Amino acid sequence: MKIVSKMNKNNDFGESARLTTLGPSESREEQIMEVQIPLDKMTTLDKLRALERIWDDLQRKPEDVPSPSWHGDVLQVRERRVKEGSSQFSDWSEAKSRIRDRTR
């Protein structure tokens, strides 16, 4: 499946995102699904809710979500650092506090 995203500005929806999904149909031809999202009319909360619904849906079949090859590379480096003893670990509350201190 391939998803193509394109921003449109001159249509009935104002500024919107156009998502086109390309995938094999039963007849082996590509089927196209287009979704118009009126981004300029959506509040930030509306946009976040839409993202949450998409992520919730993707989590139903995580095996269908491809992982980039660089994820494996990062994991190998981290595993090596753990084995070498050069990784440091923090309690989550300590880590949040450290992050907050850095961003002030």
LUMDRENDO-705587 format. One record per residue (C-alpha): residue number from 1; chain; x, y, z. Coordinates in steps of 0.5 Angstrom, whole numbers, plus 500, padded with zeros to 3 digits. Example, Ala and Ser with C-alpha at 12.3 -4.5 7.8 and 13.67 -1.06 7.14 Angstrom:
2
> 1; A; 525; 491; 516
> 2; A; 527; 498; 514
//
This chain:
104
> 1; A; 500; 500; 500
> 2; A; 503; 507; 498
> 3; A; 500; 513; 501
> 4; A; 501; 520; 498
> 5; A; 500; 526; 501
> 6; A; 499; 533; 498
> 7; A; 497; 540; 500
> 8; A; 491; 543; 496
> 9; A; 489; 551; 497
> 10; A; 484; 552; 492
> 11; A; 478; 548; 493
> 12; A; 472; 548; 497
> 13; A; 475; 546; 503
> 14; A; 480; 551; 503
> 15; A; 487; 549; 505
> 16; A; 486; 541; 506
> 17; A; 491; 535; 506
> 18; A; 489; 530; 500
> 19; A; 491; 523; 502
> 20; A; 491; 518; 497
> 21; A; 492; 511; 498
> 22; A; 494; 506; 493
> 23; A; 494; 499; 494
> 24; A; 492; 492; 490
> 25; A; 485; 491; 489
> 26; A; 482; 484; 488
> 27; A; 483; 485; 480
> 28; A; 490; 486; 481
> 29; A; 489; 493; 479
> 30; A; 491; 499; 483
> 31; A; 485; 502; 487
> 32; A; 485; 509; 489
> 33; A; 482; 512; 496
> 34; A; 482; 520; 496
> 35; A; 480; 523; 503
> 36; A; 479; 531; 504
> 37; A; 481; 534; 510
> 38; A; 479; 541; 512
> 39; A; 485; 543; 516
> 40; A; 484; 550; 516
> 41; A; 477; 549; 519
> 42; A; 479; 544; 524
> 43; A; 481; 546; 531
> 44; A; 488; 544; 534
> 45; A; 484; 539; 538
> 46; A; 480; 536; 532
> 47; A; 487; 535; 529
> 48; A; 490; 531; 535
> 49; A; 483; 527; 536
> 50; A; 484; 525; 528
> 51; A; 491; 523; 529
> 52; A; 489; 519; 535
> 53; A; 484; 515; 532
> 54; A; 489; 514; 526
> 55; A; 494; 511; 531
> 56; A; 489; 507; 535
> 57; A; 487; 504; 528
> 58; A; 494; 503; 526
> 59; A; 495; 499; 533
> 60; A; 490; 494; 531
> 61; A; 495; 491; 526
> 62; A; 502; 493; 528
> 63; A; 505; 488; 523
> 64; A; 502; 492; 517
> 65; A; 506; 498; 519
> 66; A; 513; 498; 516
> 67; A; 519; 500; 521
> 68; A; 524; 504; 517
> 69; A; 531; 500; 517
> 70; A; 534; 505; 521
> 71; A; 530; 503; 527
> 72; A; 534; 496; 527
> 73; A; 541; 500; 526
> 74; A; 539; 504; 532
> 75; A; 537; 498; 536
> 76; A; 543; 495; 535
> 77; A; 547; 501; 537
> 78; A; 543; 501; 544
> 79; A; 544; 494; 545
> 80; A; 551; 494; 544
> 81; A; 552; 500; 549
> 82; A; 548; 496; 554
> 83; A; 553; 490; 553
> 84; A; 559; 495; 554
> 85; A; 556; 498; 560
> 86; A; 556; 505; 557
> 87; A; 549; 506; 557
> 88; A; 545; 510; 563
> 89; A; 538; 509; 565
> 90; A; 534; 513; 569
> 91; A; 527; 513; 573
> 92; A; 522; 516; 569
> 93; A; 520; 521; 574
> 94; A; 528; 523; 574
> 95; A; 528; 523; 567
> 96; A; 522; 528; 566
> 97; A; 525; 533; 571
> 98; A; 531; 533; 567
> 99; A; 528; 534; 561
> 100; A; 524; 540; 564
> 101; A; 530; 543; 567
> 102; A; 533; 543; 560
> 103; A; 527; 546; 557
> 104; A; 526; 552; 562
//
